[in-house]
Amino acid sequence: MSITLDAVLLHQIVEIKAISDSTLSLKLLEMGLTKGQKIKAVFKAPFGDPIAYELNGNLISMRKEEAQQIQVAIA
C-alpha cells in the first residue's frame, strides 16, 4: 500500500518509494532522503504543518506540501 509522507501516523515507520517533484527531489537528497530509506513521523504542529521526521537518528522538518510529494510504503 502506497501513501504520501504527510499521511503517515505519528511513530509509524515507513519506507520511501518515490519523490514526485524533481526540484524537491534534489533538496531532499541533500537532506538524506533517498529511495528505500526508512523514516518515522515524530511530531506534527497543532495545525499539521510543519511535520518533524526522524531519519538516521536525525530530526528533519518539512512542510505538508513537500511531504505530499513523497510516496512511501508502510515498513
Backbone as a ProteinNet text record, in pm:
[ID]
protein_1_A
[PRIMARY]
MSITLDAVLLHQIVEIKAISDSTLSLKLLEMGLTKGQKIKAVFKAPFGDPIAYELNGNLISMRKEEAQQIQVAIA
[TERTIARY]
84.5	0	89	65.5	144.7	62	122.6	59.4	163.4	122.4	219.8	269.3	387	452.5	370.3	294.4	214	101.8	63.3	-45.5	1.6	131.1	187	145.8	105.8	69.4	194.6	179.1	293.5	353.2	484.8	564.7	553.5	494.1	485.6	610.5	674	793.5	751.6	799.3	767.1	895.4	885.2	998.6	967.4	1062.5	1043.7	1047.3	944	934.6	963.7	918	939.4	916.6	981	961.7	914	793.8	729.5	793	827.1	874.6	1026.4	1076.3	1220.8	1298.4	1239.2	1305.5	1320.3	1215.1	1216.2	1308.7	1316.7	1397.8	1543.2	1601.4	1741.3	1757.4	1666.8	1671.1	1661.9	1571.3	1552.7	1672.7	1731.3	1850.4	1963.4	1977.9	2080.2	2052.5	1926.2	1888.3	1899	1926.4	1942.9	1822.6	1719.7	1601.6	1623.4	1637.9	1656.9	1561.1	1538.4	1450.8	1502.3	1411.7	1448.1	1479.7	1495.4	1527.4	1405.7	1429.3	1323	1312.2	1188.2	1162.9	1042.1	1042.9	935	885.3	753.3	694.4	698.6	753.6	765.5	689.2	654.1	581.7	509.4	384.4	309.4	268.5	286.9	245.3	93.1	41.6	-101.9	-194	-158.1	-241.4	-190.3	-97.1	-46.7	65.6	118.4	223	316.1	443.1	521	513.9	581.3	588.2	735.3	768.3	906.2	917.6	1026.9	1053.5	1189.9	1202.2	1331.6	1386.9	1511.5	1578	1723.3	1763.8	1902.2	1944	1854.9	1887.4	1883.1	1849.9	1839.8	1694.1	1661.1	1527.3	1530.3	1435	1419.1	1274.1	1253	1118.8	1086	962	920.3	773.7	739.6	601.8	517	389.3	296.2	297	304.4	303.4	426	538.7	658	639.1	586.5	565	464.5	373.3	275	339.2	460.4	531.1	610.4	609.6	689.5	599.8	613.5	537.6	612.5	539.6	601	514.4	573.9	502.5	531.3	431.9	448.7	552.3	652.2	764.7	727.3
-118.1	0	124.3	214.2	335.6	456.7	540.6	664.2	775.5	897.6	1006.3	1028.5	1085.6	1101.4	1184.8	1280.1	1364	1285.8	1170.9	1090.1	986.7	979.7	882.2	917.7	816.4	837.2	860.5	930.4	953.9	821.7	814.5	699.8	578.5	596.6	489.6	496	381.9	375.5	336.2	413.5	387.1	389.1	338.4	335.8	425.4	508.4	599.7	519.6	540.2	469.3	559.8	685.7	776.9	921	1013.2	1156.6	1214.9	1274.8	1321.5	1445.3	1541.3	1671.2	1668.4	1686.8	1677.9	1791	1909.2	2020.6	1989.2	1937.6	1899.7	1780.1	1692.6	1571.8	1602.2	1700.9	1738.3	1790.2	1874.6	1928.3	1814.6	1720.9	1609.6	1515.1	1495.6	1412.2	1469.2	1601.5	1666.2	1648.5	1630.3	1608.9	1461.6	1373.1	1232.3	1145.6	1202.3	1124.4	1061.7	931.9	859.5	741.7	690.8	575.7	459	393.3	280.2	318.2	447.6	497.2	482	444.2	435.7	570.6	613.5	742.5	729.6	806.6	798.4	938.2	956.6	1084.2	1089.2	1198.5	1207.4	1324.1	1424.7	1539.3	1613.7	1652	1735.5	1860.8	1975	2101.4	2099.3	2183.7	2182.7	2186.3	2257.4	2262.1	2167.3	2076.8	1975.7	2019.7	2139.1	2189.8	2280.1	2256.1	2150.9	2018.3	1919.4	1786	1751.8	1695.1	1654.7	1503.3	1463.1	1322	1283.4	1157.9	1103.2	1022	1053.2	988.6	965.5	841	807.4	873.5	880.6	939.2	1090.6	1153.2	1299.3	1340.3	1459.7	1513.8	1613	1597.4	1694.2	1741.2	1860	1915.9	1956.1	1929	1973.2	2011	2094.2	2138.3	2026.1	2031.9	1930.6	1920.2	2035.1	2033.5	1961.8	1966.6	1892	1742.9	1710.3	1570.1	1501.4	1577.1	1520.3	1475.3	1517.1	1478.6	1348.6	1292	1173.4	1052.7	953.5	829.1	734.3	675.3	582.7	456.7	353.7	228.7	195.2	138.4	100	-10.7	9.8	-84.3	-205.4
0	0	0	-91.8	-103.3	-60	24.3	70.4	58.7	84.6	84.7	227.3	240	369.3	467.6	418.4	508.5	577.3	522.8	578.5	680.9	704.4	797.9	941	1015.9	1155.9	1239.7	1351	1439.8	1485.4	1487.5	1530.5	1438.1	1321.4	1222.5	1133.8	1112.8	1029	887.7	790.5	650.5	567.7	446.6	354.5	234.2	197.1	84.5	-46	-129.3	-257.1	-376.2	-371	-483.8	-439.8	-511.9	-490.2	-622.2	-621.4	-744.4	-805.7	-724.8	-772.4	-788.9	-911.7	-936	-868.7	-858.2	-789.9	-642.2	-584	-442.9	-420.3	-518.8	-507.7	-473.4	-537.6	-511.8	-368.9	-326.4	-189.7	-87.1	-109.9	-16.5	-18.5	-135.2	-147	-62.2	-64.4	17.4	166.5	203.1	343.1	382.9	286.6	317.1	284.6	224.6	187.6	51.3	48.7	-76.5	-81.5	-199.3	-217.8	-133.3	-61.7	22.5	166	192.6	326.4	419	543.8	644.1	714.5	740.6	803.2	895.8	1003.7	1102.7	1137.8	1137.3	1179.5	1332.2	1387.3	1533.1	1595	1513.9	1569	1457.7	1486.6	1393.8	1468.4	1405.6	1465.1	1484.8	1572.2	1602.2	1479.6	1376.1	1256.3	1148.4	1184.6	1092.5	1000.6	1022.8	934.2	1013	1022.2	957.5	1035.4	980.4	1040.4	1060.4	1176.4	1205	1185	1122.3	1094.1	1147.6	1186.5	1227.8	1111.8	1074.5	963	1002.3	1014.1	1052.4	1183.3	1279.5	1409.3	1412	1301.3	1293.3	1276.8	1325.4	1305.4	1190.5	1100.5	992.2	994.7	945.9	942.7	800.1	759.8	627	627.6	534.3	520.2	460.6	490.5	442.8	290.5	221.5	74.4	18	89.2	46.5	74.1	191.8	230	137.3	77.1	-14.6	-145.5	-172.8	-295.4	-279.9	-158.9	-129.7	-109.2	-196.6	-185	-91.9	3	98	110.6	166	195.9	341.9	406.7	546.7	555.5	641	652.4	736.4
[MASK]
+++++++++++++++++++++++++++++++++++++++++++++++++++++++++++++++++++++++++++

